[in-house]
């Protein structure tokens, strides 16, 4: 089947897994269609544009020629006249900006597509609305929506047609996610919020960062979680002060519930893939780096096994969970790195820590936010049942015999408000540094073995301690296994201490970062880490570049939206919602740096820089036509995608 038959349905998914038998420098021999030079007649000429090539040899051009899905020549329109022949199609972009197809360097692709038709909790800023949406999904009044009717998915700002069976069957799971407790004041949800109307249906709702989930009491019972349950390694079962599970499961503890959720059918996964593919093409994304099927009802099998040729319309570079890396090795030995013109087997991923939002990112210093169980007395005193991270309040709190009382200067009303704000279902540990979710020795052994086989390794690290640990591990593995082009990746690299950015450059580490996460973290980081730590060590994009590190931008879909134009604006401006000024303006990227990080640098990060990432002769003709005639408008975020081309064929609209 021709590669371009189904471009209107989805986009090219580029999954790159590297094998021992084919070194990274040999990617040009992966069997992709090469450019024919026997008859230099272009299939397509794009003219009269402002073409940002991403190629240092010719930064900007006004025209380019395409043949057999690849760039034939770039330059002035007059220099392409000899390539015009019978059948050559010309597209006049009328002065619009043209850029290489955007590469989203970090997605959970199918899980995001599934979430688009589940209980959507992203953006919910009130407890009552959270409860209402789940109740609607579980209740008998949850009427069917016919396929010819549509509803707006809040997170994605696109219209999605959806059909849901009325009267949810007894025992059926209610699935959803995207909630952020910081939006309604910080109180974490509990199973008791849901139990009254979900007695016959288990519920699982993931937090927006994917490192915490809420189960109702029925789901906890199915999973065998009770008062006597112990925390698994790398995870936490949140409990009340009476020892009862609250319903919240953090990191590895989530795996106690996930096996009980029925696996999603192949047809549902394919539909999810098409759904999100269309969204990605709308946003100008032509290649994604997929980090697997980390969603309820998922097996550990490879995502790409669901995808027949007729559903692929963008390139996919896939990384598997490190615990199934040997399965990946077997597949590579059998099929090679390129499963098709669309799918590349790339490497493996592991986790070093959790997330900031779930208080499980691993730090050198403890979290400093004041999270207390309090009971307000009829006096000005507030007795604290347990104190956590009161360092930011040392000027207003005095300690007496293990109890705490607020000084008389604090108004009684403030005490009441603080008591309400701090109603968390469990007490934080008094010295919480976060979670190390994978045993260091096991992680090292897996990294070393994967690297020896020739797989690229990517490790999730958010806190500064986790990043330090991974940098040390990468250095040791490289020394042990010998010199080669391995392009180790650290996914997120959100919080670093002074001097750590230099190590990325010195060790040749790719920093795979997601700018839009800083929009959600700006307020909470100051509360959890303290203002100084948050400002000095968070999202150090410019410092990483100055240290000669490679930046690759992505979204972390569905944690954040697939929207490279918005991501580029965030990387340049760094202004969170409601703020007037940038969060650490010294770390703002230039427009050129942000564009490079979403194109050619992102291609380098997955060993596809010889095929993708710039509009250079010989590379695949993946490009995007924007709604503006000047590149500077990208920095303002007002630009839209007018057309997306994959392999020289129009994929959107």
N, C-alpha and C positions, 0 to 999 in steps of 0.2 A: 504494500500500500504506500502511495506517495506521501512523503513527509508533510505536505502542506494541505492535504485533503480536509483536515479537521481544524484548521486554524481558527475558525469562528467559534469553536467550542471551548478551547483551552489554550495554554501556552507552553512553550518548551520547558521541560523540567530537566535541569542539568545536574545529575547526581554523579559526583566523581569519587570513585574508590580506587586507590592506587595499588597496583599489584607489584609483587617482588620481581615478576618476570619482565615487566615493562617499566623502565625508569621514567620519572616525570619528564625528563627532557625528550622522551620519545613519544609524547602525546600527539605529535603531528602525524604519527603513523597508525592512528587508531581506527582507520578505515572510514573516516569521514570523507565525503565527496570532495575531491580536490578540484582546483580551478583549471579548466581547460584553456590552453593558450593557442590552440591550433586555429581557432576562428574567433578573433577578438571582436565579437559583436555583442553589445550589452543587451540583456533582457530588460533592464530598467535603468533609467537615468533620473536621478533626483537633482533638480536644478533650482537656482535662484533662492538659496537658503543661507542661513548662518550655521554652518556645520561645525560643531565642536567635535573634533575627531578623537581626542584623547591620545593622540599620537604626537610625541614630541618633535618629530621631523616635519610635521605640518599641522600646527595647532588648530587652525581654522581654514575652512574652504567654503566655496559657494555651491559646489556640485560634486556628485559622485556617481559612478557607474557600477552596476551589479550584474553578474553573470553566474548562472547556476547556483544561486543562493549565497554567493560570496562577493565581497567587494573587489571590483576589478581595477578601478582607478579613482583617485580623489584629486580634485583641483578646481581650476576655473572651468566654466562651461565650455569655453572655446577649446580647451585642451581635450575635451571628451568627444568632439565631433566625429572623429574617425571611428568611434565605437558605435555610432548610430547605424542601424541597418533595418532590414525588414523584420518586423515584429518587436522592435525596441519600443518600450513604453516609456513616456516621459511624464514625470510628476513635477509640476511647478508648485513649490511650497510658498511662493509669494513672500519671500523675505523672512519666513518663520525660522525659529531655532530648531536645529536637528542635533540630537545627541545619541551616543551609543545606547543600546537597550540597557536599562538598569538591571543590575544584579542584586537581588536581595540575599545577603550573605548568611541569614539565619532565620529559618522558618520551620514551623511544624505544620506542614501544608494541609494534610488531610484532616487533622484534628480541627484546624480552623474552619475548614469547609463544613465539617459536621456541626461545629458550634453555631454556625450561621442559622441553623434551623432547630436549635435547642433553646432552653430557657436562657435568655440573654440578660445578664445582670451587670454588664459593663455600664458605667456612668450612673448607676443607681446611687443616690445620695441620701436616702432615708431608709431606716429600718422597715418602716411600714410598706414602702414600695418593694423592697426585697421580698418581704413575706407575701405581698399581694401577687407578685409574678409567679412565685413558686406555687402558691395556692391555686392560681388560675390554671397552671399546667397540670396539677394533680386533681383538680376538682371535676365534678360531673358536668359543670357548666362550661368546660373547655371545649367549645364547639369546633366542628371541622371547618377548616378554611379551604375552600375549593381552589383547584389549581389555577383557575382564571382570576383569582383574587390575590393580592400581594400585600405584604406589610413591610415596613421599613425596619431594617436591622440597625439599631442605634450605633453599634460599634463601627460598622463599615460604611455607613452613609450611602448605601446602595439599596435598590429595591430587590427583594428576593421573594419569589413565589414559593408558597409553602402549604403543605397539606398535613394536617395532624388529625389523627383519629379521635373522634369525640368519645367521651366516657372512657378514660384511661382504665385498662384492664387491671384487675386486682393482681398485685405482684409485679407489675411492670415498673421498671426503673424510671424515675424522673431525673434527667441529666441536664446539666447546664453549667454556667460559670461566668467568669469575668468580674466577679464582685471585688470591691476594694473598700474595706472597712474604714480607711482613712477619710473617705468621702462623707461618711455620716458621723464623724467625730472620733473614730478609733475603736468603738466597742466591737468586739469580735462576735460573729453570729454563733448561735448554739443550736443543738438539735431540738431543744425545747421550743424554739421559734416555729418549728415545722411539724412537730409530732401530732398536734391536735387534728390536722387535716391530711396527714400522710401515714396513718396507722397501717394501711394496707399496701403502701407503695414505698419501697426503698428509694432514698434520695442521695444523690452525690453531686455536689456543686463545687467546682474548683475556684480558688482565688485567681485573680487576674495574672499573677506571676507563675502559676502552675506549681508552686511549692507548698501549697496548703489547700486542703479541701474540707468541706463540711458534709458530714453524713448525718442522716436522721437516726433515731433510735433503732428503727427496723434494720437499716443497713448495718449499724454497729452490731446488732444481734446476729445477723447473717454472717458477719465476719468474725464472730466470736470475741469481740472486744468488750471487756467489762472492767469492773473495779480492780481485778487482780492482774489485768494485762500489763505487761512491762513494755517499756519503750524499745523498739527494735534498734539495732545499730544504725546510726545515721538518720534517726527519725524521732518524733515525739508524738505521743498520744496525750493531747491536752486534757487535763482533768480539773475538776472543781476542787475547792479546799477540802471537800468531803471525800475526795478520791473517785468521784464519778466521772466517766468520760463525758466531755462536753459536746462531742461530735466533731471537733476539729482534729485533723490529722496532718502532721507536718512532714514533708519530704519522705523518707523511707517508710514512715508509718502509713502513707497513702496506699502502699502496696498491699496492705492487709485487706483493703476493700476492693481494689480494682479487679482481682481475679473473679469476684462474684458477679461482675457486670457482664451480661451476655455479649459475645463478640459481635461486632457490627458486620453485616453481610458485605460481600464483595460489591454488589450493586450499589449499596449505600455509600461505600467508600469511593466508588467511581463517580457517583453523582456529586459527592463532596469535592472531589478533585476538579471536576468540570466547573462547579460553582465558584470555587476560589480561583481557578485558572482565569475565568472570565474577569473576575475582579482584578487580578494581577495585570492582565493585559490592558484593562482600562487605566491602570496606574503607570503603564509604561515598563513593567517588569517582564523581561524575556527569559531570565534565568534565575533559578532559586537554588539555594543550598539547603537541602531538607535534612532535618535532624531526627526524623523518625516519627513513629506513630505513638506518641506518648499521650494517649487519650483513653477514656473509659471504654472497655470492650475491645481493646487492641491486643493482638498477640505480639510476640517478639519477632515474627517473620518480617521479611523485607517489604516495605511499602510498595516498591515498584512491581511486585508480583501481581498486584491488583490491576496494573495498567497495561492494557493492550494498546497496540499502535494507534487505534482509532480515537483514543482519548487524549493523546499527547500533542500539545501545541506550543510548548516552551521547553527549554532545556532544564534538566534536573540533575543536580550533583548531590549524591546521597551519602550520608554518614550514618553508620549503624551504632547502636549501643555497644559499648566495648565488650559487654558480657556475651555478645553473640558474634564477636569479631572472627572467630574461627569458622563460623558458618559463612561469613563474608569471604574469608580466604578460600574456602572450598568453591564458592561461586565464581570468584575471580579466576581460579585455576581452570574452571570449566568453560567460562564464557569470555574471559578477558575483562578489561576495564570498561569498555563501551558496550553496553547491552544493546544499544541502538544509536541512531543519530540524535536521540533525545536524552537518553539516560546514561549517566556515567557513575560508576561505583567509585567512591572517593576515599573513605576512611572510616574512622571510628570515633565515638564521643564518650566521655565519661564525666562524672560530676565530682567536684572537690568540695562544694558547699551548697547552701540553699540560696535564699534571696533576702534582700533587705526588708521587703514588705512583710515577710513572714518571720522576721527576726532570726533567721537561720543562716544568713551570710556570715562567713567566718572572718573575724577581725583580730588584730593584734591586741587592741584595747577593747574593753567591754562596751556594750551598748550603754548609753547614758540617759536614756529617756526615763522619766518617772512614771512607772506603771505600778499602781498600788491597789490593794484591796482596802477600802476605807469604810468606816461606818461613822456617820455624822451624829455626834451627840447633840444634846440640847444646849451645850455650851460652845465656846469658841474652839474647844479642843477636838481634834480629829484623830482618833486612835487608829493606827495602821496595823493591819494584820500581818502584812509582809511588805518589806521595803525593797524596791528594785531600782538601782541606778539613780540615786538621789543627788549625784554629784553636781548637776546643774542647779540644784536648789539649796546648796549648802549655806547660803546666806539667809535663808528664811526658815530653815528647819533645824531644830535642836533634838538631840537624842537623849533619852533618859531610860536607863535600864531596859534597853531593847525595844522601847516604845518610842513613838514619834508624836510630837504635837506641833501644830502650827503656831507661830508666834501671834500675839494679840493684834499685830499690825495687819494681819490678813483678814479681810472682811468675811463675816459669816457666810454671806451669799457666795463668795468665791469658794469657800470650803464645800458648800453644797454642790456647786457646779463641778468642782474637781471630783467630788465623789461620784457624781453621775458619769462624768467623762471617763473615769477609770474603772468602770464596771466590766472588767475582763473576766472570762470564764475560767481562767487559770492564772496562777501567780508565776511570773517569770523567775528564773533562778537569780539569786542575788549577784552572781558574777557571770552573766551570759555573754559569751564571746561568739556565739553562733554554733553551727553544726558542721562537723567534718563528716560528710555523708558517705564517704568511701574510705575504708581502711587504707592508710598510706602505703603499707607494704604490698597489699593486694593491688592497689592502683599502680604502683611502680612496676610491679611484675607484668601487669596487663599492658602498660604503656611500652615497656621494653620489648615484649613479645610482638606487639602490633607493629612497632617500628622496625624490628628485625625482618618482618615479613614484607615491609615496604608500604604499609598503610599510613596515610596521614592521620595524625592524632589531634583531636580537638578536645579541650577540657573546659567545662563550665567553671568559672571562678569569678565571684562577685566581690567578696570582702578582701581586704588587703592581705590578711594572713593566708587566705586560700590562693591568691595570686602569687605570693612569695613561695608557697609550698610547690605550686606547679612550675614556676620558673626554676626552682632548685631541681625538681624532678626532671624537667626537660634537659637541663644542663648535664645532669648525671647520665641520662640515657644517651645523649649525643656523644659524650666522652666514651661511654662503654661500647656503643654500637658502631662508632666510626663516622667519619665525615661523609655527608651526602646532602642533597637538596631535599630536605624533609618538610619544611614550612610548617612547623608546629603552630597550632592555633590556641589562643585562649579566648573562649567565648565570654563576652561581656566586659571583663577587665574594668569594672565600674569604679572600684575604690582602691587607690594605690597610695603608698607613702612616699615621701621624697626620696629620690634616687632610684625608685623602682622602674620608672619609665625608661631610664637609660638601659636597663637590662633587656627590655624588649628589643631595642635596636642592636645591642651587643650580641644577643643570642639569635637574632633573626626571627623573632616570634611575631606572628600575625596577631594583631589586636582586632578581634571581630566585635564591633561595638554597635549599639543601638541608640542613636541620639534621642529618639522620642521617649525612651525610658526616663530621661532626666526631667521631662515635663511632669511625670507622676511622682518622681522621687525628691524634687527640690524641697518641698515642705517637710516631708517625713524624714529626710536625711538629717536635717538640722535638729529635729526632735530626737532622733534615735542615736545620732553620733555626736551632737553638739555642733554649734555653728562653725567653729574653726576647723574641725576635722572635715565637715561636709564641704566647706569651701575649698580647702587646700588639697583634698585628695579625691574628689569625685569627678568622673567623666573627663579625664585629662587628655582630651583629643589632641590639642595643639602640642602639648608637652611630649606626647608619644611620637608625633611626626617629627618634632625637633630632635628627637633621639634616634631618628632613622628607623623607627618601627613602621611596619606596613599596617595601614588602617583599612578595614573592610566594613562598610556600613550595611546594616540590615534592620529588620523590623522586630524579629522574634514573634512573628505572627503565630497564634492569635493574641499574644499578650499585648501587642500594639498593632495598629493597622498597617496593612501593606500600602505604603504611600511614599515613594522615594522623594517626590517633590517636597512634601512636608518634612521629611527627614533631613533633607538638605537645608531647608530653612532653619530647622532646629539646630543643626550643627553650626550654622553660621551665626544665628541670633542668640540662642540659649536663653530665651525669655519664657519662663513658665507661665501658665495661665494666671492672670491677676497680677502679675509682676510688671513693673515699668522698665526695669533694667535687667541686664543679663545676669545669669547665675555664673559667677566667675568669668568675667568678660575676657580675661587673658587666655582662656582656653577655647575661644571661638575660632572656627576654621574659616579660611578664605573660601570663596565660591569655587575657585579652581580645585582646591584641595578636597572639598566636599564632593564635587563631581567625580574626581579621580577615584575617591574612596568608594563610590557607588558604581564604578565601571571597571576600569583597567586594573586598579588595585584589588578590587573584589575578585576579578578573574584570576589574578596572580594568587590570591589566597586559596583558590581551589584548583590550581594547576591548569587552568583553562586560558591563560593569557596568550597562548599561541593561536587560539580559536575565537576568543570573545574579548569584549571589554573595550575595544577601540575600533574606530572605522578606518582600518588600515587594509591595504591590498592583501588579498588572500584570506582574510578573516570572514566569518559568517556575517551576513548582512542583517544584523539585528539592530534596529534603530527606532527612534521615537521622534515624532514631530510635535513640537510644543506650540502653545497658543500665543507665544510672544515673539517679537522680533529682536529682542535684546537679552543676552545672557544674564544681565544684572537683575532682571525681574525674577529669576529663580530664587534669589535671596529673600524676596518678599513673600514668597509662597502663594502668590495669586495666579500662578501659571497652571494651566490644565493640559492634559494630554489630548491632542487632536487625533493622532493616529499612531499605532504601534505596528511595526513590521518585524516579522521573524523569518530569517532566511530569505529576505527580499520579497516576501509575500505579506500582504496586508492582513493582520490578525485582528485588529480593532480599529475602527468600529466595523 
